[in-house]
Amino acid sequence: MLWIKALHIVFIASWFAGLFYLPRIYVNLAMVPADSSAERERLLLMARKLYRFMTILAVPALALGLWLWLYYGIGMGPGQGWMHAKLLIVVALLGYHHSCGVMLRKFEKGQMQRSHVWFRWFNEAPVLMMFAAVVLVVVKPF
């Protein structure tokens, strides 16, 4: 079980690296001048590659988490409300990940209308979700 936990943590940390950095690329994309197509294309290439890579990393992170939850019974039984809250955060993270993909497609089509300031705020969401998930897992407040 310790190997599964260790691998789960590694893949979660790797997935989060992408969740932290992709919106930073979006900040830069939102700031690209209209006449700078080379810069825009370079940033889009980086965003595409990162989104693909972080999607690949999310799969084993989620699979290993399910393994720990269902096979080893972590978070099951009475007094395990923290796990339900953590699962809600995981669902929110999946939604965030998906929304990053939707935004990437809008950037590629030239349809993204949000400002770099909006993306700076958007970038804070995974930090807050990671903080909440770690507190729930370590402290188990309920």
MDAnalysis code that builds the backbone (N, CA, C; Angstrom):
import MDAnalysis as mda
import numpy as np

u = mda.Universe.empty(426, n_residues=142, atom_resindex=np.repeat(np.arange(142), 3), trajectory=True)
u.add_TopologyAttr("name", ["N", "CA", "C"] * 142)
u.add_TopologyAttr("resid", np.arange(1, 143))
u.add_TopologyAttr("resname", ["MET", "LEU", "TRP", "ILE", "LYS", "ALA", "LEU", "HIS", "ILE", "VAL", "PHE", "ILE", "ALA", "SER", "TRP", "PHE", "ALA", "GLY", "LEU", "PHE", "TYR", "LEU", "PRO", "ARG", "ILE", "TYR", "VAL", "ASN", "LEU", "ALA", "MET", "VAL", "PRO", "ALA", "ASP", "SER", "SER", "ALA", "GLU", "ARG", "GLU", "ARG", "LEU", "LEU", "LEU", "MET", "ALA", "ARG", "LYS", "LEU", "TYR", "ARG", "PHE", "MET", "THR", "ILE", "LEU", "ALA", "VAL", "PRO", "ALA", "LEU", "ALA", "LEU", "GLY", "LEU", "TRP", "LEU", "TRP", "LEU", "TYR", "TYR", "GLY", "ILE", "GLY", "MET", "GLY", "PRO", "GLY", "GLN", "GLY", "TRP", "MET", "HIS", "ALA", "LYS", "LEU", "LEU", "ILE", "VAL", "VAL", "ALA", "LEU", "LEU", "GLY", "TYR", "HIS", "HIS", "SER", "CYS", "GLY", "VAL", "MET", "LEU", "ARG", "LYS", "PHE", "GLU", "LYS", "GLY", "GLN", "MET", "GLN", "ARG", "SER", "HIS", "VAL", "TRP", "PHE", "ARG", "TRP", "PHE", "ASN", "GLU", "ALA", "PRO", "VAL", "LEU", "MET", "MET", "PHE", "ALA", "ALA", "VAL", "VAL", "LEU", "VAL", "VAL", "VAL", "LYS", "PRO", "PHE"])
u.atoms.positions = np.array([
    [0.823, -1.195, 0.000],
    [0.000, 0.000, 0.000],
    [0.870, 1.262, 0.000],
    [2.026, 1.233, 0.634],
    [2.875, 2.416, 0.682],
    [3.383, 2.802, -0.704],
    [3.640, 1.810, -1.565],
    [4.065, 2.106, -2.935],
    [2.940, 2.816, -3.693],
    [1.728, 2.365, -3.481],
    [0.578, 2.976, -4.152],
    [0.412, 4.417, -3.676],
    [0.544, 4.640, -2.366],
    [0.447, 5.995, -1.829],
    [1.543, 6.889, -2.400],
    [2.764, 6.364, -2.420],
    [3.891, 7.152, -2.924],
    [3.684, 7.538, -4.394],
    [3.274, 6.572, -5.203],
    [3.036, 6.871, -6.614],
    [1.868, 7.846, -6.786],
    [0.833, 7.681, -5.974],
    [-0.305, 8.601, -6.023],
    [0.168, 10.029, -5.741],
    [0.976, 10.212, -4.741],
    [1.478, 11.548, -4.389],
    [2.330, 12.119, -5.512],
    [3.190, 11.305, -6.110],
    [4.044, 11.770, -7.210],
    [3.193, 12.228, -8.396],
    [2.200, 11.420, -8.774],
    [1.372, 11.800, -9.917],
    [0.475, 12.997, -9.607],
    [-0.005, 13.089, -8.379],
    [-0.798, 14.261, -7.986],
    [0.056, 15.520, -8.065],
    [1.271, 15.461, -7.517],
    [2.162, 16.628, -7.552],
    [2.488, 17.025, -8.989],
    [2.693, 16.044, -9.843],
    [3.002, 16.325, -11.245],
    [1.809, 16.937, -11.962],
    [0.624, 16.402, -11.707],
    [-0.592, 16.942, -12.313],
    [-0.795, 18.385, -11.856],
    [-0.592, 18.630, -10.561],
    [-0.769, 19.983, -10.040],
    [0.237, 20.956, -10.643],
    [1.429, 20.503, -10.945],
    [2.398, 21.387, -11.590],
    [1.811, 21.940, -12.880],
    [1.146, 21.075, -13.645],
    [0.490, 21.529, -14.861],
    [-0.683, 22.452, -14.579],
    [-1.482, 22.107, -13.566],
    [-2.623, 22.953, -13.199],
    [-2.179, 24.335, -12.723],
    [-0.983, 24.396, -12.130],
    [-0.457, 25.686, -11.689],
    [0.101, 26.496, -12.862],
    [0.751, 25.813, -13.816],
    [1.482, 26.543, -14.848],
    [0.651, 26.896, -16.079],
    [-0.286, 26.043, -16.470],
    [-1.053, 26.319, -17.687],
    [-1.772, 27.668, -17.634],
    [-2.439, 28.010, -16.534],
    [-3.065, 29.342, -16.494],
    [-2.052, 30.489, -16.566],
    [-0.814, 30.243, -16.148],
    [0.227, 31.275, -16.299],
    [0.530, 31.495, -17.781],
    [0.496, 30.427, -18.562],
    [0.649, 30.583, -20.010],
    [-0.529, 31.385, -20.551],
    [-1.726, 31.125, -20.019],
    [-2.908, 31.869, -20.458],
    [-2.785, 33.359, -20.122],
    [-2.184, 33.677, -18.987],
    [-1.935, 35.085, -18.643],
    [-1.110, 35.720, -19.754],
    [-0.051, 35.035, -20.158],
    [0.819, 35.570, -21.209],
    [0.098, 35.638, -22.555],
    [-0.701, 34.626, -22.866],
    [-1.465, 34.659, -24.116],
    [-2.426, 35.840, -24.148],
    [-3.049, 36.121, -23.020],
    [-3.998, 37.239, -22.956],
    [-3.298, 38.586, -23.118],
    [-1.990, 38.610, -22.891],
    [-1.231, 39.858, -22.989],
    [-0.519, 40.022, -24.342],
    [-0.573, 39.017, -25.194],
    [0.134, 39.087, -26.490],
    [-0.516, 40.146, -27.373],
    [0.293, 41.051, -27.917],
    [-0.258, 42.039, -28.854],
    [-0.813, 41.355, -30.109],
    [-1.812, 41.950, -30.695],
    [-2.485, 41.356, -31.853],
    [-1.532, 41.113, -33.026],
    [-0.483, 41.907, -33.153],
    [0.431, 41.772, -34.292],
    [1.591, 40.808, -34.033],
    [1.576, 40.110, -32.918],
    [2.681, 39.213, -32.555],
    [2.262, 37.749, -32.706],
    [2.097, 37.313, -33.940],
    [1.608, 35.950, -34.179],
    [2.637, 34.890, -33.791],
    [3.934, 35.182, -33.931],
    [4.962, 34.196, -33.568],
    [4.929, 33.919, -32.066],
    [4.797, 34.966, -31.266],
    [4.722, 34.795, -29.815],
    [3.459, 34.028, -29.438],
    [2.361, 34.375, -30.068],
    [1.088, 33.694, -29.805],
    [1.189, 32.211, -30.148],
    [1.744, 31.883, -31.297],
    [1.864, 30.484, -31.708],
    [2.795, 29.702, -30.791],
    [3.874, 30.333, -30.339],
    [4.798, 29.664, -29.410],
    [4.109, 29.361, -28.087],
    [3.360, 30.320, -27.568],
    [2.641, 30.103, -26.313],
    [1.536, 29.060, -26.476],
    [0.856, 29.063, -27.615],
    [-0.171, 28.043, -27.865],
    [0.448, 26.652, -27.948],
    [1.606, 26.543, -28.579],
    [2.293, 25.250, -28.641],
    [2.652, 24.762, -27.242],
    [3.180, 25.658, -26.423],
    [3.505, 25.300, -25.037],
    [2.249, 24.859, -24.286],
    [1.160, 25.595, -24.452],
    [-0.095, 25.283, -23.755],
    [-0.641, 23.931, -24.199],
    [-0.611, 23.664, -25.513],
    [-1.095, 22.369, -26.021],
    [-0.308, 21.208, -25.435],
    [1.004, 21.333, -25.467],
    [1.865, 20.255, -24.958],
    [1.656, 20.053, -23.462],
    [1.566, 21.145, -22.721],
    [1.376, 21.035, -21.278],
    [0.018, 20.441, -20.954],
    [-1.028, 20.860, -21.656],
    [-2.360, 20.311, -21.391],
    [-2.382, 18.806, -21.667],
    [-1.783, 18.394, -22.755],
    [-1.731, 16.965, -23.087],
    [-0.968, 16.189, -22.009],
    [0.173, 16.729, -21.594],
    [1.004, 16.066, -20.593],
    [0.300, 15.987, -19.243],
    [-0.338, 17.084, -18.826],
    [-1.002, 17.056, -17.518],
    [-2.228, 16.161, -17.543],
    [-2.851, 15.983, -18.701],
    [-3.961, 15.042, -18.812],
    [-3.456, 13.620, -18.633],
    [-2.324, 13.316, -19.238],
    [-1.714, 11.988, -19.083],
    [-1.362, 11.741, -17.616],
    [-0.867, 12.752, -16.916],
    [-0.494, 12.609, -15.507],
    [-1.716, 12.464, -14.601],
    [-2.833, 13.072, -14.986],
    [-4.046, 12.996, -14.161],
    [-4.606, 11.576, -14.111],
    [-4.442, 10.824, -15.190],
    [-5.038, 9.484, -15.255],
    [-4.488, 8.559, -14.175],
    [-3.153, 8.367, -14.069],
    [-2.676, 7.499, -12.988],
    [-2.898, 8.100, -11.599],
    [-2.889, 9.419, -11.489],
    [-3.168, 10.041, -10.189],
    [-4.557, 9.647, -9.707],
    [-5.530, 9.735, -10.603],
    [-6.908, 9.379, -10.246],
    [-7.059, 7.873, -10.045],
    [-6.435, 7.085, -10.911],
    [-6.538, 5.625, -10.798],
    [-5.929, 5.130, -9.486],
    [-4.780, 5.666, -9.114],
    [-4.145, 5.252, -7.859],
    [-4.962, 5.713, -6.657],
    [-5.567, 6.908, -6.748],
    [-6.441, 7.377, -5.680],
    [-7.657, 6.480, -5.508],
    [-8.240, 6.073, -6.633],
    [-9.373, 5.134, -6.566],
    [-8.945, 3.802, -5.968],
    [-7.773, 3.350, -6.335],
    [-7.240, 2.096, -5.793],
    [-7.119, 2.188, -4.275],
    [-6.542, 3.276, -3.787],
    [-6.402, 3.454, -2.342],
    [-7.762, 3.504, -1.657],
    [-8.703, 4.166, -2.284],
    [-10.023, 4.355, -1.691],
    [-10.828, 3.059, -1.708],
    [-10.905, 2.419, -2.861],
    [-11.780, 1.259, -2.997],
    [-11.126, -0.051, -2.553],
    [-9.869, -0.265, -2.893],
    [-9.215, -1.530, -2.574],
    [-8.747, -1.586, -1.126],
    [-8.134, -0.494, -0.667],
    [-7.619, -0.474, 0.708],
    [-8.618, 0.106, 1.699],
    [-9.703, 0.691, 1.209],
    [-10.741, 1.202, 2.095],
    [-10.382, 2.485, 2.814],
    [-9.391, 3.209, 2.299],
    [-9.022, 4.473, 2.938],
    [-10.184, 5.449, 2.803],
    [-10.610, 6.010, 3.907],
    [-11.685, 6.981, 3.909],
    [-13.079, 6.388, 3.930],
    [-13.179, 5.082, 4.158],
    [-14.498, 4.440, 4.218],
    [-14.861, 4.176, 5.669],
    [-16.139, 4.115, 5.925],
    [-16.600, 3.821, 7.276],
    [-17.041, 5.071, 8.004],
    [-17.489, 4.887, 9.240],
    [-17.970, 6.039, 10.019],
    [-16.831, 7.007, 10.358],
    [-17.164, 8.267, 10.465],
    [-16.168, 9.278, 10.828],
    [-15.211, 9.618, 9.708],
    [-15.621, 9.375, 8.480],
    [-14.742, 9.622, 7.341],
    [-15.294, 10.727, 6.431],
    [-15.945, 11.700, 7.031],
    [-16.507, 12.804, 6.255],
    [-15.460, 13.585, 5.479],
    [-14.228, 13.584, 5.975],
    [-13.160, 14.281, 5.282],
    [-12.987, 13.747, 3.861],
    [-13.200, 12.427, 3.684],
    [-13.016, 11.845, 2.360],
    [-14.079, 12.346, 1.392],
    [-15.304, 12.509, 1.876],
    [-16.363, 13.026, 1.002],
    [-16.024, 14.451, 0.557],
    [-15.527, 15.254, 1.481],
    [-15.130, 16.622, 1.142],
    [-13.965, 16.606, 0.152],
    [-13.013, 15.705, 0.352],
    [-11.866, 15.610, -0.557],
    [-12.322, 15.172, -1.942],
    [-13.269, 14.245, -2.004],
    [-13.773, 13.799, -3.301],
    [-14.466, 14.943, -4.041],
    [-15.149, 15.824, -3.307],
    [-15.741, 17.004, -3.944],
    [-14.657, 17.904, -4.537],
    [-13.549, 18.018, -3.830],
    [-12.428, 18.815, -4.341],
    [-11.860, 18.162, -5.595],
    [-11.751, 16.838, -5.609],
    [-11.247, 16.130, -6.786],
    [-12.166, 16.387, -7.982],
    [-13.460, 16.338, -7.756],
    [-14.419, 16.626, -8.838],
    [-14.238, 18.072, -9.322],
    [-14.046, 18.999, -8.397],
    [-13.811, 20.396, -8.770],
    [-12.514, 20.535, -9.568],
    [-11.485, 19.795, -9.180],
    [-10.216, 19.828, -9.919],
    [-10.376, 19.269, -11.331],
    [-11.170, 18.227, -11.468],
    [-11.437, 17.684, -12.804],
    [-12.181, 18.714, -13.660],
    [-13.110, 19.424, -13.033],
    [-13.804, 20.497, -13.741],
    [-12.854, 21.621, -14.136],
    [-11.945, 21.969, -13.251],
    [-10.944, 23.000, -13.527],
    [-10.057, 22.559, -14.692],
    [-9.611, 21.303, -14.642],
    [-8.776, 20.744, -15.702],
    [-9.526, 20.829, -17.038],
    [-10.775, 20.408, -17.042],
    [-11.586, 20.456, -18.256],
    [-11.745, 21.894, -18.754],
    [-11.998, 22.817, -17.842],
    [-12.169, 24.214, -18.250],
    [-10.880, 24.770, -18.851],
    [-9.729, 24.296, -18.385],
    [-8.458, 24.706, -18.998],
    [-8.407, 24.266, -20.457],
    [-8.916, 23.062, -20.734],
    [-8.963, 22.578, -22.110],
    [-9.916, 23.394, -22.971],
    [-11.064, 23.759, -22.412],
    [-12.025, 24.596, -23.147],
    [-11.396, 25.948, -23.467],
    [-10.700, 26.521, -22.496],
    [-10.049, 27.810, -22.717],
    [-8.958, 27.707, -23.776],
    [-8.220, 26.616, -23.769],
    [-7.173, 26.418, -24.775],
    [-7.786, 26.408, -26.175],
    [-8.879, 25.699, -26.338],
    [-9.540, 25.660, -27.648],
    [-10.030, 27.057, -28.063],
    [-10.507, 27.844, -27.091],
    [-10.936, 29.211, -27.411],
    [-9.749, 30.082, -27.817],
    [-8.623, 29.921, -27.121],
    [-7.418, 30.658, -27.512],
    [-6.994, 30.269, -28.925],
    [-7.048, 28.986, -29.238],
    [-6.636, 28.512, -30.567],
    [-7.530, 29.098, -31.666],
    [-8.808, 29.270, -31.378],
    [-9.757, 29.822, -32.354],
    [-9.774, 31.347, -32.345],
    [-9.031, 31.967, -31.426],
    [-9.030, 33.421, -31.320],
    [-10.303, 33.975, -30.708],
    [-10.990, 33.150, -29.909],
    [-12.272, 33.550, -29.317],
    [-12.182, 33.899, -27.833],
    [-11.005, 33.828, -27.247],
    [-10.882, 34.099, -25.810],
    [-10.935, 35.609, -25.577],
    [-11.864, 36.027, -24.734],
    [-12.078, 37.450, -24.471],
    [-11.663, 37.864, -23.059],
    [-11.196, 36.941, -22.251],
    [-10.860, 37.277, -20.859],
    [-9.499, 37.978, -20.793],
    [-9.351, 38.794, -19.747],
    [-8.120, 39.578, -19.587],
    [-7.063, 38.783, -18.824],
    [-5.848, 39.277, -18.889],
    [-4.755, 38.647, -18.138],
    [-5.015, 38.720, -16.634],
    [-5.709, 39.742, -16.173],
    [-6.039, 39.856, -14.742],
    [-6.984, 38.724, -14.340],
    [-7.965, 38.427, -15.174],
    [-8.890, 37.336, -14.880],
    [-8.118, 36.018, -14.763],
    [-7.180, 35.787, -15.662],
    [-6.407, 34.550, -15.618],
    [-5.493, 34.495, -14.390],
    [-5.022, 35.639, -13.942],
    [-4.220, 35.650, -12.706],
    [-5.056, 35.163, -11.525],
    [-6.315, 35.579, -11.465],
    [-7.204, 35.113, -10.398],
    [-7.580, 33.647, -10.601],
    [-7.857, 33.275, -11.834],
    [-8.193, 31.886, -12.173],
    [-7.065, 30.944, -11.735],
    [-5.844, 31.412, -11.840],
    [-4.662, 30.621, -11.494],
    [-4.594, 30.288, -10.001],
    [-5.312, 31.026, -9.175],
    [-5.257, 30.786, -7.730],
    [-6.135, 29.617, -7.281],
    [-7.107, 29.225, -8.072],
    [-8.055, 28.167, -7.680],
    [-7.372, 26.841, -7.343],
    [-6.444, 26.324, -8.167],
    [-5.843, 25.038, -7.801],
    [-4.995, 25.110, -6.529],
    [-4.437, 26.273, -6.249],
    [-3.669, 26.430, -5.007],
    [-4.589, 26.254, -3.805],
    [-5.741, 26.901, -3.858],
    [-6.702, 26.793, -2.754],
    [-7.246, 25.377, -2.624],
    [-7.518, 24.738, -3.770],
    [-8.034, 23.366, -3.719],
    [-6.986, 22.392, -3.192],
    [-5.734, 22.584, -3.576],
    [-4.678, 21.715, -3.058],
    [-4.533, 21.902, -1.548],
    [-4.558, 23.149, -1.097],
    [-4.453, 23.426, 0.328],
    [-5.574, 22.717, 1.093],
    [-6.797, 22.855, 0.601],
    [-7.942, 22.226, 1.267],
    [-7.812, 20.703, 1.274],
    [-7.402, 20.118, 0.153],
    [-7.279, 18.657, 0.068],
    [-6.207, 18.142, 1.021],
    [-5.080, 18.826, 1.086],
    [-4.000, 18.377, 1.984],
    [-4.450, 18.477, 3.427],
    [-5.110, 19.566, 3.792],
    [-5.608, 19.692, 5.177],
    [-6.605, 18.578, 5.481],
    [-7.497, 18.302, 4.550],
    [-8.482, 17.248, 4.783],
    [-7.812, 15.889, 4.973],
    [-6.825, 15.571, 4.168],
    [-6.163, 14.262, 4.229],
    [-5.289, 14.123, 5.483],
    [-4.586, 15.178, 5.810],
    [-3.638, 15.096, 6.939],
    [-4.344, 15.291, 8.281],
    [-5.183, 16.315, 8.387],
    [-5.824, 16.663, 9.656],
    [-7.075, 15.821, 9.906],
    [-7.779, 15.476, 8.834],
    [-9.059, 14.723, 8.947],
    [-9.974, 15.403, 9.967],
    [-10.377, 16.634, 9.683],
    [-11.133, 17.406, 10.672],
    [-12.524, 16.878, 11.002],
    [-13.076, 16.024, 10.143],
    [-14.407, 15.462, 10.425],
    [-14.548, 14.129, 9.726],
])
